[in-house]
């Protein structure tokens, strides 16, 4: 895997040929290879040109790539190479060599990009690596004898993702002391802010306690609890208890909830949002948004007005809201629905397409399916937050619909990693499915 900031280059350096999807994923990839030579096949620019008018993240990235290359053109000759990063360079290349007959298919753009990479191998005079996020294209390049790598500027092994929970073994008398005194001194203060503690008795595994770590006072303190729950929704397991605490804690301005289908991420977030807006009046409105799949596709492709176009994408949200409202079958037949909350101004549901450029003050914002966002899109969303706004990102990194991100480099995982040391942010990975026994088995077995 190629990572931005790779070091240890020789004097001669290396040569990296970039595929179109690399630049559409991260326009800064042009400058991400230190003192090596970066080659952009002219056919990549032709492909990028087709995206430049799109009103999506791909369109914005395509335009950014074009601006970067145009600025480099003003600084030097793109045919021979323009210096970047000190001794590195960027150049645009074309080739006239032919690929083997087996590669002469209708995928002419991919074939011509591969031909440039092969030309560099044969005549470049350097160690050549073809960088692409297209797994099939990497396989085809490797079959030609071209070294290939995936690209990612910040990749995290999903199995090593920060869980937000510390398991602490303690003597039984200390756990008893925690229950009696409502706090427990930390012997080891080296934890992350807002990290949760699962305390267990080494001698009796059934003797446990849940708490949260307070770094300012160097203690473990009890979780926020409520007999009534949030609109009747109460946590069913320890991870949901931790999530409940974060959602009810007004000092946390960013909450990330990661978990597989059925773990209650979205339901808990919606219940908390409605509770904070209607019962506690902490926020003016609950705003729920989610990416329209596939990412960047405009809702104009669907018939009807805006609300009718949004319904297929937002139906899971509507279902969760109506579940929290506790509507019976007869009430639904009489026409009661989530629309009541929207008419009252309590609830607003919008596609992420309309979030960009807005300032969002005094609102409880939920972004569902955040694993389909790029790191740049998550940055755009979080930077929209105004005064007294809380943002909750939910998603499952194993269910990616966006072809330009994966389970290790999506915006949700990026946000978890970047904010885990910040005192205004909290994170929990939910593990146990609570939707149904069948749903839990399906999530684990299929």
C-alpha positions in Angstrom: 0.0 0.0 0.0 1.3 3.5 -0.9 1.0 6.0 1.8 1.3 9.8 1.6 4.6 10.9 3.1 6.6 7.8 2.2 10.2 8.4 3.0 13.6 6.8 2.6 14.0 7.5 -1.1 17.3 7.0 -2.9 19.0 9.9 -4.8 17.4 8.6 -8.0 14.0 8.2 -6.4 11.1 6.2 -7.6 8.4 6.7 -10.2 4.7 6.5 -9.4 2.1 6.4 -12.1 -1.3 7.5 -10.7 -4.7 6.2 -11.8 -7.8 8.4 -12.2 -9.5 7.2 -9.1 -6.5 8.1 -6.9 -6.8 11.8 -7.8 -10.6 11.7 -7.5 -10.2 10.2 -4.0 -7.6 12.8 -3.0 -6.5 15.7 -5.2 -3.5 16.3 -2.9 -2.1 12.9 -4.0 -0.2 14.9 -6.7 2.1 16.1 -3.9 1.9 13.1 -1.7 5.1 11.2 -2.8 7.9 13.3 -1.3 11.0 13.5 -3.5 9.8 10.9 -6.0 8.6 11.4 -9.6 4.8 11.3 -10.2 3.5 10.6 -13.6 -0.1 11.4 -14.7 -1.1 9.7 -17.9 -2.9 12.2 -20.3 -5.8 9.8 -20.4 -6.3 10.3 -16.7 -6.9 14.0 -17.4 -9.4 13.1 -20.1 -11.3 10.9 -17.6 -11.2 13.6 -14.9 -12.6 16.1 -17.4 -15.8 14.1 -17.5 -16.4 14.7 -13.8 -15.7 18.4 -13.6 -19.3 19.6 -13.9 -20.7 17.2 -11.4 -22.2 18.8 -8.2 -20.7 16.2 -6.0 -17.5 15.4 -4.1 -16.1 13.8 -7.3 -16.9 16.9 -9.2 -15.2 19.1 -6.6 -12.1 16.8 -6.6 -11.9 16.8 -10.4 -11.9 20.6 -10.4 -9.3 20.7 -7.7 -7.0 18.3 -9.7 -7.4 20.5 -12.8 -6.5 23.6 -10.8 -3.4 21.9 -9.3 -2.2 20.8 -12.7 -2.8 24.2 -14.3 -0.8 25.9 -11.5 2.0 23.4 -12.1 1.8 24.2 -15.9 2.5 27.9 -15.0 5.5 26.9 -13.0 7.2 24.7 -15.6 7.0 22.2 -18.4 4.5 19.4 -17.5 6.0 17.2 -20.3 9.4 17.1 -18.8 8.3 17.5 -15.2 7.6 20.3 -12.8 9.5 20.3 -9.5 7.5 19.7 -6.3 8.5 18.8 -2.7 12.1 19.8 -3.3 13.6 17.1 -5.5 10.3 15.5 -6.5 8.4 16.2 -9.7 5.1 15.8 -11.5 4.7 15.3 -15.2 2.0 14.4 -17.7 2.8 11.4 -20.0 1.5 9.9 -23.3 2.6 6.7 -24.9 2.4 4.9 -28.3 3.3 1.4 -27.1 0.7 -1.4 -27.5 -0.5 -3.8 -24.9 -0.8 -7.5 -25.6 -3.9 -8.5 -27.6 -5.6 -9.9 -24.5 -5.8 -6.3 -23.2 -7.4 -4.8 -26.2 -10.9 -4.6 -24.9 -13.6 -1.9 -24.8 -11.9 -0.5 -21.6 -9.7 1.7 -23.7 -9.0 4.4 -21.1 -7.8 1.8 -18.6 -5.7 0.1 -21.2 -4.0 3.4 -22.3 -3.3 4.2 -18.6 -1.7 0.7 -18.2 0.3 1.3 -21.4 1.8 4.5 -19.9 2.7 2.5 -16.7 4.3 -0.2 -18.9 6.2 2.3 -20.9 7.6 3.8 -17.7 8.7 0.3 -16.6 10.5 -0.2 -19.9 12.0 3.2 -20.4 11.7 5.2 -17.2 15.0 4.2 -15.7 13.5 4.0 -12.2 11.6 1.6 -10.0 8.0 2.1 -11.2 4.8 1.6 -9.2 1.3 1.9 -10.6 -1.0 3.3 -8.0 -4.7 2.6 -8.3 -7.7 2.0 -6.1 -9.3 -0.2 -8.7 -8.5 -3.8 -7.5 -9.2 -5.3 -11.0 -6.9 -2.8 -12.7 -4.2 -3.6 -10.2 -4.5 -7.3 -11.0 -4.3 -6.6 -14.8 -1.2 -4.4 -14.3 0.5 -7.0 -12.2 -0.1 -9.5 -15.0 1.9 -7.2 -17.2 4.8 -7.3 -14.7 4.1 -3.8 -13.3 4.4 -3.3 -9.6 1.1 -2.1 -8.2 -0.1 -0.6 -5.0 -3.3 0.7 -3.4 -3.4 4.3 -2.4 -4.4 5.8 0.9 -3.1 8.9 2.7 -4.4 7.6 6.1 -5.3 4.0 6.4 -6.4 2.3 9.7 -6.8 -1.4 10.2 -10.5 -1.7 11.0 -9.7 -4.4 13.6 -7.5 -1.9 15.4 -10.1 0.9 15.5 -10.3 2.7 18.8 -13.3 1.2 20.7 -13.8 4.0 23.2 -13.8 1.3 26.0 -11.1 0.3 28.5 -11.4 -3.1 30.3 -10.0 -2.7 33.8 -9.4 -5.7 36.2 -9.8 -4.7 39.8 -10.1 -6.3 43.2 -13.7 -6.9 44.2 -13.5 -4.5 47.1 -12.7 -1.6 44.7 -15.7 -2.4 42.6 -17.8 -2.4 45.7 -16.2 1.0 46.7 -17.2 2.4 43.3 -20.9 1.4 43.9 -20.8 2.8 47.4 -19.0 6.1 46.8 -20.0 6.9 43.3 -16.4 7.2 42.1 -13.1 5.4 42.1 -9.6 6.9 41.9 -7.6 6.0 38.9 -4.3 4.4 39.6 -3.2 4.8 36.0 -4.3 8.2 34.5 -3.1 7.4 31.0 -6.4 7.0 29.3 -8.1 9.0 26.5 -10.6 11.7 27.2 -14.2 10.5 27.6 -13.1 6.9 27.5 -15.4 4.4 29.2 -14.4 1.8 31.8 -15.7 -1.8 32.0 -14.5 -2.8 35.4 -14.4 -6.5 36.3 -13.4 -8.5 39.3 -10.5 -10.8 38.4 -11.7 -13.4 40.9 -15.4 -13.2 40.0 -16.2 -12.4 36.3 -19.8 -11.8 37.1 -18.9 -8.9 39.5 -18.6 -5.9 37.2 -19.3 -2.2 36.9 -19.6 0.4 34.2 -18.2 3.9 34.4 -16.6 6.7 32.5 -13.1 8.1 33.0 -12.7 11.7 34.2 -9.2 12.8 33.4 -9.5 16.2 35.1 -10.2 14.6 38.5 -8.4 11.3 37.6 -11.4 9.2 38.7 -13.9 6.8 37.2 -17.4 8.1 37.7 -20.9 6.6 37.1 -22.7 6.9 33.8 -25.6 9.2 33.1 -28.8 7.2 33.7 -32.5 7.8 33.3 -35.4 5.7 34.5 -37.6 6.9 31.7 -34.9 6.6 29.1 -35.1 8.7 25.9 -38.6 8.7 24.6 -39.0 5.3 26.1 -35.8 3.9 24.6 -33.3 2.5 27.2 -29.9 0.8 26.7 -29.9 -3.0 26.5 -26.2 -3.7 26.9 -23.0 -2.1 28.1 -22.0 -0.5 24.8 -25.5 1.0 24.4 -25.2 2.3 28.0 -21.9 4.0 27.1 -23.6 5.5 23.9 -26.5 6.7 26.0 -24.1 8.6 28.3 -22.4 10.3 25.4 -25.7 11.2 23.7 -27.1 12.7 26.9 -23.8 14.6 27.8 -24.2 18.1 26.5 -20.5 18.8 26.9 -19.7 16.4 24.1 -20.1 18.2 20.7 -19.1 15.2 18.5 -20.2 11.6 19.1 -19.3 8.8 16.8 -21.1 5.4 17.0 -19.7 2.5 15.0 -21.4 -0.9 14.8 -22.9 -3.5 12.6 -26.5 -3.6 11.5 -29.0 -3.9 14.4 -26.7 -2.6 17.2 -29.0 0.4 17.8 -26.8 3.2 16.6 -29.4 5.2 14.7 -32.3 4.4 17.0 -30.4 5.6 20.1 -29.2 8.7 18.3 -32.7 9.6 17.1 -34.2 9.0 20.5 -31.6 11.2 22.2 -32.1 13.9 19.7 -35.9 14.0 20.2 -35.4 13.9 24.0 -32.9 16.8 23.9 -35.1 18.9 21.6 -38.6 18.3 23.0 -38.1 17.3 26.6 -35.0 19.3 27.7 -35.1 22.1 25.1 -31.3 22.0 24.7 -31.5 22.3 21.0 -34.0 23.9 18.6 -34.3 21.1 16.1 -33.3 17.6 15.3 -31.6 17.5 11.9 -31.1 14.1 10.3 -29.1 13.5 7.1 -27.5 10.7 5.2 -25.6 10.3 2.0 -27.7 9.5 -1.1 -26.4 6.3 -2.7 -24.5 6.2 -4.8 -22.4 9.0 -3.4 -22.8 12.2 -5.5 -25.8 11.0 -7.4 -28.4 13.8 -7.4 -32.0 13.2 -6.3 -33.1 14.7 -9.6 -32.8 11.2 -11.2 -36.0 10.2 -9.3 -39.5 11.3 -10.2 -41.6 13.6 -8.0 -40.9 16.6 -5.8 -38.0 16.8 -3.3 -39.9 15.0 -0.6 -41.0 12.2 -2.9 -37.4 11.8 -4.2 -36.0 11.6 -0.7 -38.4 9.0 0.6 -36.5 5.9 -0.8 -33.2 7.1 0.7 -34.6 8.3 4.0 -37.1 5.5 4.7 -34.9 3.8 7.3 -34.8 7.1 9.2 -38.6 7.5 9.0 -39.0 3.9 10.3 -36.8 4.6 13.3 -38.6 7.9 14.1 -42.0 6.2 14.0 -40.7 3.4 16.2 -39.5 6.0 18.8 -42.8 7.7 18.6 -44.4 4.4 19.5 -47.1 4.6 16.8 -49.5 1.6 16.7 -50.9 0.1 13.5 -54.2 1.8 14.0 -52.5 5.2 14.5 -50.6 4.7 11.3 -53.8 3.8 9.5 -55.3 7.1 10.8 -52.5 9.0 9.1 -50.1 9.6 12.1 -46.5 9.6 11.1 -43.1 11.3 11.5 -44.6 14.1 9.5 -46.2 15.4 12.7 -42.7 16.2 14.1 -41.7 17.8 10.9 -44.8 20.0 10.8 -44.0 21.1 14.4 -40.5 22.1 13.4 -39.0 19.6 15.8 -37.6 17.3 13.0 -35.9 18.1 9.7 -34.5 15.5 7.3 -32.2 16.6 4.4 -29.8 14.9 2.1 -26.1 15.7 2.6 -26.1 17.4 -0.7 -27.8 20.4 0.9 -25.7 20.5 4.1 -22.6 22.0 2.3 -22.4 25.7 2.7 -24.9 25.9 5.6 -24.2 27.1 9.1 -26.0 24.9 11.6 -26.4 26.5 15.0 -28.3 25.1 18.1 -29.2 21.8 16.5 -28.8 18.1 17.2 -27.4 16.8 13.9 -27.3 13.1 13.1 -25.4 11.9 10.0 -26.4 8.3 9.3 -24.4 5.9 7.1 -21.3 8.1 7.6 -19.1 5.3 6.5 -20.0 6.2 2.9 -18.4 9.7 3.3 -14.8 10.6 2.4 -12.6 12.3 5.1 -13.0 15.6 3.3 -16.8 15.3 3.3 -16.8 14.6 7.1 -14.6 17.7 7.6 -17.1 19.7 5.5 -20.0 18.5 7.7 -18.4 19.0 11.0 -17.2 22.5 10.0 -20.8 23.4 9.5 -21.5 23.2 13.2 -22.5 26.5 14.8 -22.8 27.4 18.5 -24.5 24.8 20.7 -24.7 22.2 18.0 -24.1 18.5 18.6 -23.1 16.2 15.8 -23.6 12.4 15.9 -22.0 10.3 13.2 -23.2 6.7 12.9 -22.3 3.9 10.5 -20.9 0.5 9.8 -17.4 0.5 8.2 -18.1 -3.0 6.8 -21.0 -1.8 4.8 -19.5 0.5 2.2 -21.5 1.6 -0.8 -19.1 4.4 -2.0 -16.6 2.9 -4.5 -14.0 5.5 -3.6 -13.6 4.6 0.1 -13.3 1.4 2.0 -13.6 0.1 5.5 -10.2 1.6 6.5 -10.2 5.0 5.0 -13.7 6.3 5.1 -14.8 9.6 6.8 -16.3 7.9 9.9 -13.1 6.0 10.8 -11.1 9.1 10.0 -13.2 11.1 12.5 -12.9 8.5 15.2 -9.1 8.5 14.9 -8.7 12.3 14.7 -11.0 13.2 17.6 -10.3 10.4 20.1 -7.9 12.6 22.0 -10.2 15.6 22.1 -12.3 16.4 25.2 -15.4 17.5 23.4 -15.7 14.3 21.4 -16.6 10.7 22.4 -16.7 7.4 20.6 -18.1 3.9 21.2 -18.0 0.8 19.0 -21.3 -1.2 19.5 -20.9 -4.9 19.2 -24.1 -6.7 20.2 -27.1 -6.7 17.9 -30.4 -6.0 19.5 -32.7 -5.9 16.5 -33.7 -9.5 16.7 -32.1 -12.9 17.1 -32.3 -13.5 13.4 -30.8 -10.2 12.5 -27.9 -10.8 14.9 -27.2 -14.2 13.4 -27.4 -12.8 9.9 -24.9 -10.0 10.7 -22.5 -12.5 12.2 -22.9 -15.5 9.8 -23.6 -14.0 6.3 
